[in-house]
Amino acid sequence: MSNTTPWVVFLTLAINGLIAAVFFLGGPADHVGFDVRLLPLANAVLNSLTTVFLLAAYAAIRQKNVRVHRRFIYAAFVTTGTFLVTYLTYHALSEPTRYGGEGPLKTIYFFVLITHIVLAVVIVPLALVTFFRGINNRVAEHRAIARWTMPLWLYVSITGVLVYVMIAPYYQ
């Protein structure tokens, strides 16, 4: 077991546990000093930036530019971390938003949403392990897991935006 394993386990449990707690314990706030309805758009923007940073990181590493690759990965972690804060804030302070569409779009929405949620849970430990292997110069191990992490993280960030676009008309 590497010295980063306890951190990965702790952060995975803390992040996913915090998200679960907010969904089960959160609720609408009477007054918070700002319109929380702005946060879903902020979340979509942050997910879009994460997508751009991940694609730029991938392009940089394909060109063997490790320095630029690392900078874009750091940027992706910053936007993802900021997303996590705004996402938790929104869900802690507001009523759940229900999808109001019908027909085939409803099926597509729920497929995208469910796969997004499941893979968002999975990406936490994958991204952390990949990150720690990279910053510890465990290149072969980093590459082996990054082949899975990059496309899954991209899927999660892209479908996060797609979920927002599909549900945005139903935000109150």
C-alpha positions as CSV (number, residue, x, y, z in Angstrom):
1,M,0.0,0.0,0.0
2,S,1.5,3.4,-1.0
3,N,1.7,6.3,1.3
4,T,-1.0,8.1,-0.7
5,T,-3.6,5.3,-0.4
6,P,-4.9,6.6,3.0
7,W,-5.4,10.0,1.5
8,V,-7.2,8.7,-1.5
9,V,-9.5,6.6,0.7
10,F,-10.1,9.5,3.1
11,L,-10.8,12.0,0.4
12,T,-13.1,9.6,-1.5
13,L,-15.1,8.9,1.6
14,A,-15.2,12.5,2.6
15,I,-16.2,13.9,-0.8
16,N,-18.8,11.3,-1.6
17,G,-20.1,11.2,2.0
18,L,-20.5,15.0,2.0
19,I,-22.5,14.9,-1.2
20,A,-24.7,12.1,0.1
21,A,-25.2,14.0,3.4
22,V,-26.2,17.2,1.6
23,F,-28.8,15.3,-0.4
24,F,-30.3,13.6,2.7
25,L,-29.9,16.4,5.2
26,G,-30.0,19.6,3.1
27,G,-33.0,21.7,2.5
28,P,-34.2,25.1,1.4
29,A,-32.9,28.1,3.2
30,D,-35.2,31.0,3.9
31,H,-32.5,33.7,3.3
32,V,-28.9,33.3,2.4
33,G,-28.1,36.7,0.9
34,F,-27.9,35.7,-2.8
35,D,-30.0,34.0,-5.4
36,V,-28.9,30.3,-5.2
37,R,-30.6,29.8,-8.6
38,L,-27.5,31.2,-10.2
39,L,-25.4,28.3,-9.0
40,P,-26.6,25.6,-11.5
41,L,-25.3,27.9,-14.3
42,A,-22.1,28.4,-12.4
43,N,-21.8,24.6,-12.1
44,A,-22.3,24.2,-15.8
45,V,-19.6,26.8,-16.5
46,L,-17.2,25.1,-14.1
47,N,-17.9,21.7,-15.7
48,S,-17.3,23.2,-19.1
49,L,-14.0,24.7,-18.0
50,T,-13.0,21.3,-16.5
51,T,-13.7,19.7,-19.9
52,V,-11.5,22.3,-21.7
53,F,-8.7,21.9,-19.2
54,L,-8.8,18.1,-19.5
55,L,-8.7,18.2,-23.3
56,A,-5.8,20.7,-23.1
57,A,-4.0,18.4,-20.6
58,Y,-4.5,15.5,-23.0
59,A,-3.2,17.5,-26.0
60,A,-0.2,18.6,-24.0
61,I,0.8,15.1,-22.9
62,R,0.3,13.8,-26.4
63,Q,3.0,16.4,-27.3
64,K,5.1,15.1,-24.4
65,N,4.8,18.5,-22.6
66,V,4.6,17.3,-19.0
67,R,4.9,20.8,-17.5
68,V,1.9,22.1,-19.4
69,H,0.0,18.9,-18.9
70,R,0.4,19.2,-15.1
71,R,-0.8,22.8,-15.2
72,F,-4.0,21.9,-17.0
73,I,-4.6,19.0,-14.7
74,Y,-4.2,21.4,-11.7
75,A,-6.6,23.8,-13.4
76,A,-9.1,20.9,-13.9
77,F,-8.8,20.0,-10.2
78,V,-9.4,23.6,-9.2
79,T,-12.5,23.9,-11.4
80,T,-13.8,20.6,-10.2
81,G,-13.2,21.5,-6.6
82,T,-14.9,24.8,-7.0
83,F,-17.8,23.0,-8.8
84,L,-18.0,20.7,-5.8
85,V,-18.4,23.7,-3.4
86,T,-21.0,25.4,-5.5
87,Y,-22.9,22.1,-6.2
88,L,-23.0,21.3,-2.5
89,T,-24.1,24.9,-1.7
90,Y,-26.9,24.8,-4.2
91,H,-28.2,21.4,-3.0
92,A,-27.9,22.3,0.7
93,L,-29.9,25.5,0.2
94,S,-32.6,24.8,-2.4
95,E,-35.4,22.4,-3.1
96,P,-34.7,19.6,-5.5
97,T,-35.3,20.3,-9.1
98,R,-37.5,17.9,-11.0
99,Y,-37.2,17.1,-14.6
100,G,-40.4,18.1,-16.3
101,G,-39.9,16.7,-19.8
102,E,-41.8,13.8,-21.3
103,G,-41.4,11.0,-23.8
104,P,-38.0,9.9,-25.2
105,L,-36.2,13.0,-23.9
106,K,-37.2,12.0,-20.3
107,T,-35.6,8.5,-20.9
108,I,-32.5,10.1,-22.4
109,Y,-32.3,12.6,-19.5
110,F,-32.5,9.9,-16.8
111,F,-29.9,7.7,-18.7
112,V,-27.5,10.6,-18.8
113,L,-28.2,11.6,-15.2
114,I,-27.8,8.1,-13.8
115,T,-24.6,7.4,-15.7
116,H,-23.3,10.8,-14.7
117,I,-24.0,10.2,-11.0
118,V,-22.5,6.7,-11.0
119,L,-19.4,7.7,-12.8
120,A,-19.0,10.9,-10.7
121,V,-18.8,8.6,-7.7
122,V,-16.2,6.4,-9.4
123,I,-14.1,9.3,-10.8
124,V,-13.3,10.6,-7.3
125,P,-10.9,7.8,-6.4
126,L,-9.7,7.4,-10.0
127,A,-8.8,11.0,-10.3
128,L,-7.1,11.1,-6.9
129,V,-5.0,7.9,-7.6
130,T,-4.1,9.2,-11.0
131,F,-3.1,12.6,-9.7
132,F,-1.0,11.2,-6.8
133,R,0.8,8.8,-9.2
134,G,1.5,11.6,-11.5
135,I,2.9,14.0,-9.0
136,N,5.0,11.2,-7.4
137,N,6.5,10.5,-10.9
138,R,5.2,6.9,-10.9
139,V,4.8,7.4,-14.7
140,A,4.0,3.8,-15.8
141,E,1.4,3.4,-13.1
142,H,0.0,6.9,-13.8
143,R,-0.3,6.2,-17.6
144,A,-2.0,2.8,-16.9
145,I,-4.8,4.4,-14.8
146,A,-5.0,7.7,-16.7
147,R,-6.2,5.7,-19.8
148,W,-9.4,5.1,-17.8
149,T,-9.5,8.3,-15.7
150,M,-9.3,10.8,-18.6
151,P,-12.3,9.5,-20.6
152,L,-14.4,8.9,-17.6
153,W,-13.7,12.4,-16.1
154,L,-14.4,13.9,-19.5
155,Y,-17.7,12.0,-19.6
156,V,-18.7,13.2,-16.1
157,S,-17.8,16.9,-16.9
158,I,-19.6,16.8,-20.3
159,T,-22.7,15.1,-19.0
160,G,-22.8,17.5,-16.1
161,V,-23.3,20.3,-18.6
162,L,-25.7,18.2,-20.6
163,V,-27.8,17.5,-17.4
164,Y,-27.9,21.3,-16.7
165,V,-29.0,22.1,-20.3
166,M,-31.7,19.5,-20.1
167,I,-33.1,20.5,-16.7
168,A,-32.4,24.3,-16.9
169,P,-36.0,25.1,-18.0
170,Y,-37.3,23.5,-14.8
171,Y,-35.2,25.5,-12.3
172,Q,-37.5,27.7,-10.3
